[in-house]
Amino acid sequence: LNRTSSCLESRSYIPRRGTSPSPTQLAGRDSFNMAITDDHILTLTCPDKPGIVHAVTAVFASHGHNILDLQQFSDPVSRRFFMRVHFGPAANSATTEHLAEPFEALAAEYQMAYDVRPTARKTRVLIMVSKIGHCLNDLLFRMKTGQLRIEVPVIVSNHPDYEPLARSYGIEFHHLPVTKDTKSQQEAQVLELAQQHGIELIVLARYMQVLSPTLCEAMSGRIINIHHSFLPSFKGAKPYHQAYERGVKITGATAHFVTADLDEGPIIEQRVARVDHSMDPKELAEEGSNVESQVLAAAVRWYADKRVFLNGVKTVVFA
């Protein structure tokens, strides 16, 4: 990625830290080039046909692995099959490399895309935020207390407000202002930071800027947004004001993947809260903020735990 022009203001806080290599993105055969010191998660998707479950479980059984949990779904519309397998180590092997050859054979036979990762491995997340910080605070607290299997090496904001919060967690903070004229430069810096830090997921924690198609394409399937309404109702700006104008009795929040079409990405999680006629937009927002935090945390947790699969314009979530 090219570095952006110096005309774009950037003020950064970078804590002292040791250097460490960015994690390798696991996929296919390369998934097995690791020591097996704890449990692992296998995720796979392929066109649906008889025999997939038997074939996969037979590989684990024949190599001495115990399946601790297995979830599967066959979509009759898309005709695709999805599976998540939590499996333990084999007593007679220190690595998972012995699984590579049989799974490559399965991948060829079933046109299968698959991935394996240790359950203990944390997903590296870049958080973007604007001026409203309840979702950011919630994610960082859950990370610190071990409720989310993530690590956040960097926070990006178009405002400087949350630099002290980032500093308190020892997280690198980048203030990257954005205007219509500097949007492409700012997003190039975001992508560069993602590359530098080995970022696997970008989370928009009430980041109040519309991402360009370029950024959406570059991180397709790896950006999660929290929208403060129960989509597909009240898309776009000021959804609580829209809800107030319609006199809703229930308000909600939606965590979804980001696409070039505003608030149209595949939905991961939604929840609601009861409201009434006496509440103005500010009170609706106060009531909805708790729901937003809960919904975003759930979506990030499921993504980090390899429970979310894209299925066209929808998702499969093994919650």
C-alpha positions as CSV (number, residue, x, y, z in Angstrom):
1,L,0.0,0.0,0.0
2,N,1.2,3.5,-0.8
3,R,1.7,5.9,2.0
4,T,-0.8,8.8,2.0
5,S,0.0,12.4,1.3
6,S,1.3,14.4,4.2
7,C,-1.4,17.0,3.7
8,L,-3.8,14.7,5.7
9,E,-3.4,15.5,9.4
10,S,-2.5,12.5,11.5
11,R,-1.7,12.6,15.2
12,S,-0.8,9.3,16.8
13,Y,-0.1,7.8,20.2
14,I,2.1,4.7,20.0
15,P,2.9,2.9,23.2
16,R,6.2,1.2,23.9
17,R,6.0,-2.4,23.0
18,G,8.1,-5.3,21.8
19,T,7.9,-6.3,18.2
20,S,6.1,-9.5,17.2
21,P,5.3,-11.0,13.8
22,S,1.8,-10.6,12.5
23,P,-0.2,-13.8,12.6
24,T,-0.6,-15.7,9.3
25,Q,-4.1,-15.8,7.8
26,L,-5.0,-19.5,7.9
27,A,-6.6,-21.1,4.9
28,G,-6.7,-24.6,3.5
29,R,-3.6,-26.8,3.7
30,D,-1.5,-24.1,5.5
31,S,-3.9,-24.3,8.4
32,F,-2.2,-27.5,9.5
33,N,1.4,-26.2,9.8
34,M,1.3,-25.6,13.5
35,A,1.9,-27.4,16.8
36,I,-1.2,-28.8,18.4
37,T,-1.0,-27.9,22.1
38,D,-4.7,-27.4,22.7
39,D,-8.1,-27.7,21.0
40,H,-8.7,-26.5,17.4
41,I,-11.7,-25.2,15.4
42,L,-12.3,-26.4,11.9
43,T,-14.7,-24.4,9.7
44,L,-15.7,-25.4,6.2
45,T,-18.3,-24.7,3.5
46,C,-19.0,-26.4,0.2
47,P,-21.8,-27.3,-2.2
48,D,-24.2,-29.6,-0.3
49,K,-24.3,-33.3,-1.1
50,P,-24.6,-36.6,0.9
51,G,-21.7,-37.9,2.8
52,I,-19.9,-34.7,4.0
53,V,-20.4,-35.2,7.7
54,H,-19.3,-38.8,7.5
55,A,-16.2,-38.0,5.5
56,V,-15.1,-35.2,7.8
57,T,-15.7,-37.1,11.1
58,A,-14.0,-40.2,9.7
59,V,-10.8,-38.2,9.2
60,F,-10.8,-37.1,12.9
61,A,-11.6,-40.6,14.1
62,S,-9.0,-42.3,12.1
63,H,-6.3,-40.0,13.4
64,G,-7.2,-40.2,17.0
65,H,-9.0,-36.8,17.5
66,N,-12.0,-36.4,19.7
67,I,-14.8,-34.2,18.4
68,L,-15.9,-32.0,21.3
69,D,-18.6,-30.1,19.5
70,L,-20.0,-30.1,15.9
71,Q,-22.6,-27.8,14.3
72,Q,-23.8,-28.0,10.7
73,F,-26.4,-26.5,8.4
74,S,-27.5,-27.4,4.9
75,D,-29.2,-24.4,3.1
76,P,-31.9,-25.7,0.8
77,V,-32.0,-22.4,-1.1
78,S,-28.3,-21.8,-1.8
79,R,-27.6,-25.5,-1.7
80,R,-24.5,-24.9,0.4
81,F,-23.3,-26.8,3.4
82,F,-21.7,-25.2,6.5
83,M,-19.9,-26.9,9.4
84,R,-17.9,-25.9,12.5
85,V,-16.0,-28.6,14.4
86,H,-14.3,-28.1,17.8
87,F,-11.8,-31.0,18.1
88,G,-9.1,-32.0,20.6
89,P,-5.5,-33.0,20.1
90,A,-4.4,-36.5,19.0
91,A,-2.5,-38.4,21.6
92,N,0.1,-39.7,19.2
93,S,1.0,-36.4,17.4
94,A,2.4,-33.1,18.3
95,T,1.0,-31.2,15.3
96,T,-2.0,-31.2,13.0
97,E,0.1,-31.7,9.9
98,H,-1.1,-35.3,9.6
99,L,-4.6,-33.9,8.8
100,A,-3.4,-31.9,5.8
101,E,-3.4,-34.6,3.2
102,P,-6.8,-36.1,4.0
103,F,-8.4,-32.7,4.1
104,E,-6.9,-31.7,0.8
105,A,-8.4,-34.8,-0.6
106,L,-11.8,-33.9,0.9
107,A,-11.5,-30.4,-0.4
108,A,-10.9,-31.7,-4.0
109,E,-13.8,-34.2,-3.8
110,Y,-16.3,-31.8,-2.2
111,Q,-15.1,-28.4,-3.7
112,M,-14.6,-27.5,0.0
113,A,-13.1,-24.3,1.4
114,Y,-11.9,-24.8,5.0
115,D,-9.8,-23.3,7.8
116,V,-8.3,-24.6,11.0
117,R,-7.1,-22.5,14.0
118,P,-6.3,-23.1,17.7
119,T,-9.1,-22.1,20.0
120,A,-6.7,-20.1,22.1
121,R,-5.6,-17.9,19.2
122,K,-7.0,-14.3,19.5
123,T,-8.4,-12.5,16.5
124,R,-6.6,-9.2,15.8
125,V,-9.1,-6.3,15.6
126,L,-8.8,-2.7,14.5
127,I,-11.6,-0.6,16.0
128,M,-12.9,2.6,14.3
129,V,-14.9,5.1,16.3
130,S,-16.2,8.7,16.1
131,K,-17.6,10.7,19.1
132,I,-20.0,8.2,20.6
133,G,-17.9,5.8,22.8
134,H,-20.2,3.3,24.6
135,C,-19.5,0.5,22.1
136,L,-15.8,1.1,22.1
137,N,-15.7,1.1,26.0
138,D,-17.7,-2.1,26.1
139,L,-15.5,-4.0,23.6
140,L,-12.3,-3.0,25.4
141,F,-13.7,-3.9,28.8
142,R,-14.9,-7.3,27.5
143,M,-11.5,-7.9,25.9
144,K,-9.6,-7.0,29.1
145,T,-11.8,-9.3,31.2
146,G,-11.5,-12.2,28.7
147,Q,-15.0,-12.2,27.5
148,L,-13.9,-11.7,23.9
149,R,-11.1,-13.7,22.3
150,I,-9.6,-10.7,20.6
151,E,-6.6,-8.4,20.7
152,V,-6.9,-4.7,19.7
153,P,-3.5,-3.3,18.7
154,V,-4.8,-0.1,17.1
155,I,-7.8,2.3,17.3
156,V,-8.6,4.8,14.6
157,S,-10.9,7.8,15.0
158,N,-11.8,10.9,13.0
159,H,-11.8,12.7,16.3
160,P,-9.2,12.9,19.1
161,D,-11.6,12.2,22.0
162,Y,-10.6,8.6,22.8
163,E,-6.8,8.9,22.8
164,P,-6.8,8.9,26.6
165,L,-8.9,5.7,26.6
166,A,-6.6,4.0,24.1
167,R,-3.6,5.1,26.2
168,S,-5.1,3.6,29.4
169,Y,-5.3,0.2,27.6
170,G,-1.8,0.5,26.0
171,I,-3.4,0.6,22.5
172,E,-2.0,2.5,19.6
173,F,-4.3,5.4,18.7
174,H,-4.4,7.2,15.3
175,H,-6.4,10.4,14.9
176,L,-7.2,10.4,11.2
177,P,-9.6,13.3,10.3
178,V,-11.6,12.8,7.2
179,T,-13.3,15.2,4.7
180,K,-14.7,14.6,1.3
181,D,-11.4,15.7,-0.3
182,T,-9.2,13.5,2.0
183,K,-11.4,10.4,2.3
184,S,-9.4,8.2,-0.1
185,Q,-6.1,9.2,1.7
186,Q,-7.6,8.5,5.1
187,E,-8.8,5.1,4.1
188,A,-5.5,4.3,2.5
189,Q,-3.9,5.0,5.9
190,V,-6.5,2.7,7.6
191,L,-5.6,-0.1,5.2
192,E,-1.9,0.4,5.8
193,L,-2.4,0.2,9.5
194,A,-4.4,-3.0,9.0
195,Q,-1.6,-4.5,7.0
196,Q,1.1,-3.4,9.5
197,H,-0.8,-4.9,12.4
198,G,-1.9,-8.2,10.8
199,I,-5.6,-7.1,11.3
200,E,-8.2,-9.8,10.6
201,L,-11.3,-7.8,11.4
202,I,-12.2,-4.1,11.4
203,V,-15.0,-3.1,13.8
204,L,-17.0,0.1,13.3
205,A,-18.0,0.9,16.9
206,R,-20.3,3.8,16.0
207,Y,-17.9,5.2,13.4
208,M,-20.1,7.8,11.7
209,Q,-18.5,7.8,8.3
210,V,-19.7,5.9,5.2
211,L,-16.8,3.7,3.9
212,S,-15.9,3.8,0.2
213,P,-16.4,0.8,-2.1
214,T,-12.6,0.6,-2.3
215,L,-12.2,-0.1,1.4
216,C,-15.3,-2.3,1.5
217,E,-13.8,-4.4,-1.3
218,A,-10.4,-4.6,0.2
219,M,-11.8,-5.9,3.5
220,S,-14.8,-7.8,2.2
221,G,-16.3,-10.0,4.8
222,R,-13.9,-8.6,7.5
223,I,-15.7,-5.3,8.5
224,I,-18.5,-5.4,11.1
225,N,-20.7,-2.4,11.8
226,I,-23.2,-1.6,14.5
227,H,-26.3,0.2,13.2
228,H,-28.6,1.7,15.8
229,S,-31.9,0.4,14.4
230,F,-33.5,-3.0,13.6
231,L,-32.6,-3.3,10.0
232,P,-34.0,-3.1,7.4
233,S,-36.0,-0.4,9.1
234,F,-34.5,3.1,9.5
235,K,-31.4,2.9,7.4
236,G,-28.9,5.8,7.2
237,A,-28.5,8.8,9.4
238,K,-30.4,9.5,12.7
239,P,-32.4,6.3,13.0
240,Y,-33.6,7.2,16.5
241,H,-35.2,10.3,15.0
242,Q,-36.7,8.3,12.3
243,A,-38.1,5.8,14.9
244,Y,-39.5,8.7,16.9
245,E,-41.3,10.2,13.9
246,R,-42.9,6.8,13.3
247,G,-43.9,6.2,16.9
248,V,-42.3,2.8,17.3
249,K,-42.9,0.6,20.3
250,I,-39.7,-1.4,19.9
251,T,-36.3,-0.1,19.0
252,G,-33.3,-2.2,18.2
253,A,-29.7,-2.6,16.9
254,T,-28.1,-4.6,14.1
255,A,-24.6,-5.9,13.7
256,H,-23.8,-6.6,10.1
257,F,-21.0,-7.0,7.6
258,V,-20.2,-3.8,5.7
259,T,-20.7,-3.6,1.9
260,A,-20.6,-0.8,-0.6
261,D,-24.4,-0.5,-0.2
262,L,-25.1,1.5,3.0
263,D,-26.6,-0.6,5.8
264,E,-27.4,-3.5,3.4
265,G,-24.7,-5.9,4.4
266,P,-25.4,-9.5,5.7
267,I,-26.9,-9.4,9.2
268,I,-25.0,-11.2,12.0
269,E,-27.1,-10.3,15.1
270,Q,-30.1,-8.2,16.1
271,R,-31.8,-7.4,19.5
272,V,-34.6,-5.1,20.6
273,A,-35.7,-3.0,23.6
274,R,-39.3,-1.9,24.5
275,V,-40.0,1.8,24.2
276,D,-43.1,3.9,24.5
277,H,-44.9,7.1,23.2
278,S,-43.4,9.3,26.0
279,M,-39.7,8.9,24.8
280,D,-38.0,11.5,22.7
281,P,-35.1,10.7,20.3
282,K,-32.5,11.3,23.1
283,E,-34.3,8.9,25.4
284,L,-34.6,6.4,22.6
285,A,-30.9,6.6,22.0
286,E,-30.2,6.1,25.7
287,E,-32.4,3.1,25.8
288,G,-30.8,1.8,22.6
289,S,-27.2,2.2,23.6
290,N,-27.2,-0.8,25.8
291,V,-28.7,-2.9,23.0
292,E,-26.0,-1.6,20.6
293,S,-23.2,-2.7,22.9
294,Q,-24.7,-6.1,23.5
295,V,-25.3,-6.8,19.8
296,L,-21.9,-5.6,18.7
297,A,-20.1,-7.6,21.4
298,A,-22.1,-10.8,20.4
299,A,-21.2,-10.3,16.7
300,V,-17.5,-9.8,17.5
301,R,-17.4,-12.8,19.8
302,W,-19.0,-15.1,17.2
303,Y,-16.7,-13.9,14.5
304,A,-13.6,-14.4,16.7
305,D,-14.9,-17.9,17.7
306,K,-15.3,-18.8,14.0
307,R,-19.1,-19.1,14.2
308,V,-20.1,-16.8,11.4
309,F,-20.3,-17.8,7.7
310,L,-21.2,-15.7,4.7
311,N,-24.1,-17.2,2.7
312,G,-24.8,-14.8,-0.2
313,V,-26.6,-11.8,1.2
314,K,-27.2,-13.6,4.5
315,T,-25.1,-15.3,7.2
316,V,-25.1,-18.6,9.0
317,V,-24.3,-18.1,12.7
318,F,-23.6,-21.1,14.9
319,A,-24.3,-19.2,18.1
